[in-house]
Amino acid sequence: MRSMKRMVAVAGTALLLATALATPALAHDAEHGNDSRGNFSFGVIGDVPYGAAEIAAFPSYIQDINSHKELSFVGHVGDIKNGSSVCSDDYFAAIRKNFDSFTLPLVYTPGDNEWTDCHRANNGAYNPLERLAAVRKVFFPKPGTTLGTPMKVDSQARSGLPENVSFRSHGIAITAVNIPGSDNSMLPWAGLGQTAPTAEQLAEVQKRTQGDIRELKDTFREAREHHDRAVVVMTQADMFDPTVASPSQADFGAYAPLVQALIEQSNAFDGPVYLINGDSHVFNEDHPLAAGSSWLPFYGQATAAKNLTRVTVDGSSNAQDWLKVSATTTGSPAPLSFERIPFTHPAS
């Protein structure tokens, strides 16, 4: 759930434009799949479970997805709880137990509700950075290996970002990048009495954003080297929320360097790019960085990325289905297709 909008002049955003950190990501351990154009599909969910009914139904959602033996893996694009519930260790442990029941490899990227927004009083008034450390401890205990059925992935663990991972399968380059809602974690920790970002908050955002950009560059570079058919980027944040008529810099401005990196890398890749995100909860497929988009001037970008397609998964009260992503046959107009598969017993 996106945070309540605050018209906050975000001090220190310029730090996000700094040069990327020099620490390299882990060397590639393995390549999952190859350039084969055989059958390939995976599932994606996000912003689930939200509230008691969905928490109770979540195990059945997992079993629904497990029943699709044709899937290679499943992605969860963040927000494992709603934005008005406690970010407790017990809750994290319960969701981890659910995640362990996946019979597929699970690629999970954190959302704002499980760390960024945990400063709120109704979330437990936690320090968000302490909660981020807890998320990494619980959900990324073996960096470079997925939850569910173990699958090797390349990880930025050496840079302190074990959640940033990438791998390749069937000529598709895939990465999951920690880009949360709440303006990339730049909104002040009001629940802790803060009215502006703290020094530790700014430092975390700077380091993670630099790591995110490095992850994007590495993934696209490998995609070019292997002549991949497409690149898939999975994130939590909806940086182009279509429900926001008049976006403010205070709510979206910290995404600017990430948007710039997406544009640059997409234009350097000779193929389609798919950005799959959650956060705004309603299925949507569009081209937010195409020529004429209002998001280009908002983010200070003069160059479009016409080959980027954004897909938002259903979540929150709309979490009545999961998204099946399938590779198409060689020669098809688009290398990937999308299908929403209803849950057998949706909570709402």
C-alpha positions as CSV (number, residue, x, y, z in Angstrom):
1,M,0.0,0.0,0.0
2,R,1.5,3.3,-1.0
3,S,2.2,5.7,1.9
4,M,0.0,8.7,2.6
5,K,1.3,11.5,0.4
6,R,3.3,14.1,2.1
7,M,4.4,17.3,0.4
8,V,7.9,17.1,1.9
9,A,10.9,18.9,0.5
10,V,13.3,16.0,0.5
11,A,16.7,17.2,1.6
12,G,19.6,15.2,0.3
13,T,18.0,13.7,-2.8
14,A,21.1,14.9,-4.7
15,L,23.0,12.2,-2.9
16,L,21.2,9.6,-5.1
17,L,23.0,11.0,-8.2
18,A,26.4,10.0,-6.9
19,T,28.6,7.7,-8.8
20,A,27.9,4.0,-8.2
21,L,29.8,2.1,-5.5
22,A,32.9,0.3,-6.6
23,T,32.2,-3.0,-4.8
24,P,31.4,-5.7,-7.4
25,A,28.5,-8.1,-7.3
26,L,29.2,-11.8,-6.9
27,A,30.7,-13.5,-9.9
28,H,28.3,-15.5,-11.9
29,D,28.0,-19.0,-10.4
30,A,25.7,-20.5,-13.0
31,E,23.5,-19.7,-15.9
32,H,19.9,-21.0,-15.5
33,G,18.8,-22.3,-18.9
34,N,20.4,-21.2,-22.1
35,D,19.4,-19.6,-25.3
36,S,16.9,-22.4,-26.0
37,R,13.6,-21.1,-27.2
38,G,11.7,-24.0,-25.6
39,N,8.7,-23.6,-23.3
40,F,9.3,-21.2,-20.5
41,S,6.9,-19.6,-18.0
42,F,6.9,-18.2,-14.5
43,G,4.4,-16.7,-12.0
44,V,4.3,-13.4,-10.3
45,I,2.4,-12.1,-7.2
46,G,2.7,-9.0,-5.1
47,D,1.1,-7.0,-2.3
48,V,-0.2,-10.1,-0.7
49,P,-1.2,-11.2,1.9
50,Y,-3.0,-8.0,3.1
51,G,-5.1,-8.5,6.3
52,A,-6.5,-11.5,8.2
53,A,-8.6,-13.0,5.3
54,E,-5.7,-13.0,2.9
55,I,-3.3,-14.3,5.5
56,A,-5.6,-17.2,6.1
57,A,-6.0,-17.8,2.3
58,F,-2.3,-17.3,1.4
59,P,-1.4,-21.0,1.8
60,S,-4.1,-21.9,-0.7
61,Y,-2.7,-19.3,-3.1
62,I,0.7,-20.9,-2.9
63,Q,-0.8,-24.3,-3.5
64,D,-2.6,-23.0,-6.6
65,I,0.6,-21.8,-8.0
66,N,2.5,-25.0,-7.0
67,S,0.0,-27.0,-9.1
68,H,1.3,-25.4,-12.3
69,K,4.2,-27.7,-12.9
70,E,5.1,-25.9,-16.1
71,L,6.4,-22.9,-14.2
72,S,10.2,-22.4,-13.8
73,F,9.9,-20.1,-10.8
74,V,7.6,-17.6,-9.0
75,G,8.4,-13.9,-8.2
76,H,6.9,-12.0,-5.3
77,V,7.3,-8.3,-6.0
78,G,7.0,-7.2,-2.3
79,D,4.6,-6.0,0.3
80,I,4.0,-9.2,2.4
81,K,1.7,-7.3,4.7
82,N,-0.6,-4.2,4.6
83,G,0.6,-0.8,5.6
84,S,-1.3,-0.6,8.9
85,S,-0.2,-3.8,10.6
86,V,2.8,-4.6,12.9
87,C,6.1,-5.4,11.3
88,S,6.9,-8.0,13.9
89,D,9.5,-10.8,13.9
90,D,6.7,-13.3,14.5
91,Y,4.9,-12.1,11.4
92,F,8.1,-12.3,9.3
93,A,8.6,-15.9,10.6
94,A,5.0,-16.8,9.6
95,I,5.4,-15.5,6.1
96,R,8.8,-17.2,5.8
97,K,7.0,-20.5,6.7
98,N,4.5,-19.8,3.9
99,F,7.3,-19.1,1.5
100,D,9.0,-22.4,2.4
101,S,5.9,-24.2,1.1
102,F,6.6,-23.1,-2.5
103,T,7.7,-26.1,-4.5
104,L,9.1,-23.7,-7.1
105,P,12.1,-21.4,-6.7
106,L,10.8,-18.1,-5.1
107,V,12.4,-14.8,-6.1
108,Y,11.3,-12.2,-3.6
109,T,12.1,-8.5,-3.5
110,P,11.1,-6.5,-0.4
111,G,8.3,-3.9,-0.4
112,D,7.9,-0.7,1.6
113,N,5.3,-2.2,3.9
114,E,7.8,-4.7,5.5
115,W,10.5,-2.2,6.2
116,T,10.3,1.4,4.8
117,D,6.9,2.2,6.5
118,C,7.5,0.3,9.8
119,H,8.2,3.7,11.6
120,R,4.4,4.2,11.7
121,A,2.8,3.8,15.1
122,N,0.4,1.2,13.9
123,N,3.3,-0.7,12.4
124,G,5.2,-0.8,15.8
125,A,7.2,2.4,15.5
126,Y,10.3,0.4,14.4
127,N,13.5,1.9,12.9
128,P,13.0,1.0,9.2
129,L,16.7,0.1,8.8
130,E,16.5,-2.4,11.7
131,R,13.5,-3.9,9.9
132,L,15.4,-4.1,6.6
133,A,18.1,-6.0,8.4
134,A,15.5,-8.3,9.8
135,V,14.0,-8.9,6.3
136,R,17.4,-9.7,5.0
137,K,18.1,-12.1,7.9
138,V,14.8,-13.9,7.6
139,F,14.3,-14.0,3.8
140,F,17.8,-14.1,2.5
141,P,19.7,-16.4,4.8
142,K,21.7,-18.0,2.0
143,P,22.6,-15.2,-0.5
144,G,22.7,-16.5,-4.0
145,T,20.1,-19.1,-3.4
146,T,16.3,-18.7,-3.7
147,L,13.7,-19.6,-1.2
148,G,11.2,-22.4,-2.0
149,T,13.0,-24.9,-4.1
150,P,16.7,-23.7,-4.1
151,M,17.9,-22.2,-7.3
152,K,21.3,-20.5,-7.7
153,V,21.1,-16.8,-8.6
154,D,23.7,-14.1,-8.9
155,S,23.5,-11.8,-5.8
156,Q,24.9,-8.5,-4.7
157,A,25.5,-9.9,-1.2
158,R,29.1,-8.7,-1.2
159,S,27.8,-5.2,-1.5
160,G,25.3,-5.8,1.4
161,L,22.3,-6.2,-0.9
162,P,21.5,-9.9,-1.0
163,E,18.0,-9.2,-2.2
164,N,19.3,-7.9,-5.6
165,V,19.6,-10.9,-7.8
166,S,19.8,-11.9,-11.4
167,F,19.8,-15.0,-13.6
168,R,19.0,-16.1,-17.2
169,S,16.7,-18.7,-18.6
170,H,15.7,-19.6,-22.1
171,G,17.2,-16.4,-23.6
172,I,15.5,-14.1,-21.0
173,A,17.6,-12.0,-18.6
174,I,15.8,-11.5,-15.3
175,T,16.6,-9.4,-12.3
176,A,14.9,-8.5,-9.0
177,V,15.9,-5.1,-7.6
178,N,15.0,-3.6,-4.2
179,I,13.2,-0.4,-5.2
180,P,10.4,0.1,-2.6
181,G,7.5,2.5,-2.5
182,S,7.4,5.5,-0.2
183,D,9.6,7.5,-2.6
184,N,12.3,4.8,-2.6
185,S,12.3,5.0,1.2
186,M,12.9,8.8,1.2
187,L,9.7,9.8,3.0
188,P,10.5,11.0,6.6
189,W,10.0,8.6,9.5
190,A,7.1,10.5,10.9
191,G,6.2,7.7,13.3
192,L,9.6,8.3,15.0
193,G,9.1,12.1,15.1
194,Q,11.1,12.9,12.0
195,T,10.1,15.6,9.6
196,A,13.0,15.2,7.2
197,P,15.1,12.2,6.1
198,T,17.8,11.3,8.7
199,A,21.5,11.0,7.9
200,E,21.3,7.2,8.2
201,Q,18.2,7.1,6.0
202,L,20.0,9.1,3.3
203,A,23.0,6.9,3.5
204,E,21.0,3.7,3.1
205,V,19.0,5.2,0.1
206,Q,22.3,6.3,-1.6
207,K,24.0,2.9,-1.2
208,R,21.0,0.8,-2.2
209,T,20.2,3.1,-5.2
210,Q,23.7,2.9,-6.4
211,G,23.6,-0.9,-6.0
212,D,20.3,-1.0,-7.9
213,I,21.7,0.9,-10.8
214,R,24.8,-1.4,-10.9
215,E,22.4,-4.4,-10.9
216,L,20.5,-3.0,-13.8
217,K,23.7,-2.3,-15.8
218,D,25.1,-5.7,-15.1
219,T,21.9,-7.5,-16.1
220,F,21.6,-5.5,-19.4
221,R,25.3,-6.0,-20.2
222,E,24.9,-9.7,-19.9
223,A,21.7,-9.7,-21.9
224,R,23.6,-7.9,-24.7
225,E,26.5,-10.3,-24.6
226,H,24.3,-13.3,-24.8
227,H,21.9,-11.8,-27.4
228,D,19.0,-12.4,-25.1
229,R,15.4,-12.1,-26.4
230,A,14.2,-9.8,-23.6
231,V,15.1,-8.4,-20.1
232,V,12.7,-8.7,-17.2
233,V,13.1,-6.3,-14.2
234,M,11.0,-7.0,-11.1
235,T,10.5,-4.2,-8.5
236,Q,8.0,-3.4,-5.8
237,A,7.6,0.4,-6.4
238,D,5.2,1.7,-9.1
239,M,7.4,4.6,-10.2
240,F,4.6,5.5,-12.8
241,D,1.5,5.1,-10.7
242,P,-1.4,5.8,-13.1
243,T,-3.8,6.5,-10.2
244,V,-1.8,9.6,-9.3
245,A,-3.0,12.5,-11.4
246,S,-0.5,15.1,-10.2
247,P,2.6,13.4,-8.8
248,S,4.9,15.4,-6.6
249,Q,8.7,15.4,-6.4
250,A,8.3,14.7,-2.6
251,D,6.5,11.4,-3.4
252,F,8.3,10.2,-6.5
253,G,11.5,12.4,-7.0
254,A,13.9,9.9,-5.5
255,Y,13.2,7.5,-8.3
256,A,14.8,9.8,-10.9
257,P,18.3,8.2,-11.1
258,L,16.7,4.7,-11.4
259,V,14.3,5.9,-14.2
260,Q,17.3,7.4,-16.0
261,A,19.2,4.1,-15.7
262,L,16.2,2.2,-17.0
263,I,15.9,4.5,-20.0
264,E,19.7,4.3,-20.8
265,Q,19.9,0.6,-20.4
266,S,16.7,-0.1,-22.3
267,N,17.9,2.0,-25.3
268,A,21.2,0.2,-25.3
269,F,19.4,-3.2,-25.6
270,D,18.1,-4.4,-28.9
271,G,15.0,-6.1,-27.7
272,P,11.9,-5.7,-25.4
273,V,12.2,-4.8,-21.8
274,Y,9.6,-5.7,-19.2
275,L,9.3,-3.9,-15.9
276,I,7.0,-5.9,-13.6
277,N,6.0,-4.1,-10.3
278,G,3.4,-4.1,-7.6
279,D,2.5,-1.2,-5.3
280,S,-0.5,0.3,-7.0
281,H,-2.5,-3.0,-6.8
282,V,-4.4,-3.0,-10.1
283,F,-3.3,-5.0,-13.1
284,N,-2.0,-2.6,-15.8
285,E,0.1,-3.0,-18.9
286,D,1.4,0.2,-20.5
287,H,4.5,2.1,-21.8
288,P,5.2,4.8,-19.2
289,L,8.5,5.9,-20.8
290,A,7.3,6.1,-24.4
291,A,7.5,9.4,-26.3
292,G,4.9,11.8,-25.1
293,S,4.6,10.4,-21.6
294,S,4.2,13.0,-18.9
295,W,6.6,10.9,-16.7
296,L,9.5,11.8,-19.0
297,P,9.5,15.6,-18.1
298,F,8.6,14.8,-14.5
299,Y,11.8,12.8,-14.1
300,G,13.8,15.3,-16.2
301,Q,14.3,12.9,-19.1
302,A,14.4,14.0,-22.7
303,T,14.9,10.6,-24.2
304,A,12.1,8.0,-24.4
305,A,12.4,4.2,-24.0
306,K,9.9,2.9,-26.5
307,N,10.9,-0.8,-25.9
308,L,9.9,-0.8,-22.2
309,T,6.6,-2.3,-21.2
310,R,5.5,-2.0,-17.6
311,V,3.2,-4.6,-16.1
312,T,1.6,-4.1,-12.6
313,V,0.3,-7.2,-10.8
314,D,-3.0,-7.3,-8.9
315,G,-2.6,-6.9,-5.2
316,S,-4.3,-5.9,-1.9
317,S,-8.1,-6.3,-2.4
318,N,-7.5,-7.1,-6.0
319,A,-5.2,-10.1,-5.2
320,Q,-7.7,-12.5,-6.6
321,D,-5.3,-13.9,-9.2
322,W,-1.7,-14.4,-10.1
323,L,0.2,-13.4,-13.2
324,K,1.5,-16.1,-15.5
325,V,4.3,-14.9,-17.8
326,S,5.1,-17.1,-20.8
327,A,7.7,-17.0,-23.5
328,T,6.3,-17.0,-27.0
329,T,7.7,-18.8,-30.0
330,T,10.5,-17.3,-31.9
331,G,9.2,-14.8,-34.5
332,S,6.3,-13.7,-32.4
333,P,5.7,-9.9,-32.1
334,A,6.5,-9.9,-28.4
335,P,8.7,-12.5,-26.6
336,L,6.5,-12.6,-23.5
337,S,2.8,-12.9,-22.9
338,F,0.8,-12.3,-19.8
339,E,-2.2,-14.1,-18.3
340,R,-4.1,-13.5,-15.0
341,I,-4.9,-16.9,-13.4
342,P,-7.7,-16.7,-10.8
343,F,-7.0,-18.2,-7.4
344,T,-9.3,-21.1,-6.6
345,H,-10.4,-19.6,-3.3
346,P,-9.7,-15.8,-3.2
347,A,-10.1,-14.1,0.1
348,S,-12.1,-11.2,-1.4
